[in-house]
Amino acid sequence: MQLSHRITHLNGGGSDGWDVFNRARKMADAGEPIIELTIGEHDIRTDRKILTAMHQAATGGHTGYAIMPGTNLLRDTVANRVAERTGVPTTRDNVLITPGGQSALFASHHAVCDEGDTALFIDPYYATYPGTIRGVGANPVAVQAHADDAFQPRAADIAAVAEGAKSLLINSPNNPTGVVYTRETLEGIAQVCIDHDLWLISDEVYDTQVWEGEHISPRALPGMVERTLVVGSMSKSHAMTGSRCGWVIGPEAAIEHMINLATHTTYGVPGYIQDAAVYALTEDGGLEEEIAAPFRRRRLLAKQILEGQNAVGLIPAQGAMYLMLDIRATGLTGEQFANALLDTHKIAVMPGESFGKAAAGHIRVAMTVEDQTFAKALETLCGFAAGMV
Ligand code: PMP
């Protein structure tokens, strides 16, 4: 039987960029001692206190269909948090709770793009972006950021393809580059959105992981609140990747329609997960900082290790759990380097090419193994690169 073009072409027909990762996993399954610096998952599990709150909610009976847009308590909690952190008045009517940020990305594009519309996104990009856009029937168009600009996108490059487009998707702090967009970058982007009447979809799932500079939500910039949808998540901030709890924040009318979409797709997020999220967002024991701390530490370690050599360049690592390393001096592509490093030293990293054309000749290193192993792996990686320059 024939399947839809939409689903069979979700990946755009090419490789999905996970070849090195899959090979590493196979080697690990076969018993080889692989150090995996690949995916964006913490090396700690969800905190016991959060799990206790989840357990209490579940045994207390919050296991039926949960109220569709999200519980009032969680929507209020998210709204207050956003209002406090950005200064933008936000109420529960601006918030839809979704099963993770990924679902929020899909709902956001569904809400603003019609079939065949152009949806812009910045390259390098988180691997699901083009597929998410294709999934709603829109046409993904990448705007390249440049290594020479430390991957801060140029407003003029976006403006050059913005005519007739419906939306622009950005992500700061950024996966895969670890870059935090500056106020200047974001103001330039905001102006392009206003000039070309674009929706801005701002993926801010790493907003609690900022090591340098300041996280600015573009929803807070003049003229942006009515055209911005912010994607948030418990996954990265609270090591709750498996709980699938995120949100979209936007204008009331957009949220109202997205609630209708949720009714026809996800049918909400389990109540006991939402209660655990409320607990996690309101506890004042410094959990959020505790979860970010290992990455903060390892990023400093990495800076020290990389300072002592010149075979590998470090893109300014300002946020998120990743380092983007420039390995062009080795003469290899990111893919060749990642494959060779895996074969020679059993260290798995992601080729920059997995995240678009702009990150060619780079590799992404996830800082997701304990400090000593991480430092040792990075030293090995640098030594490996030095042997080629
Ligand atoms: N956006 C970015 C940039 C990500 O890196 C991820 C997860 N790796 C997501 C969104 C989705 O996260 P989740 O669905 O777990 O909230």
Boltz pocket constraint, residues with backbone or C-beta under 6 A from the ligand:
constraints:
  - pocket:
      binder: B
      contacts: [[A, 40], [A, 99], [A, 100], [A, 101], [A, 102], [A, 103], [A, 126], [A, 171], [A, 173], [A, 174], [A, 175], [A, 203], [A, 205], [A, 232], [A, 233], [A, 234], [A, 235], [A, 241], [A, 245], [A, 246]]
      max_distance: 6.0
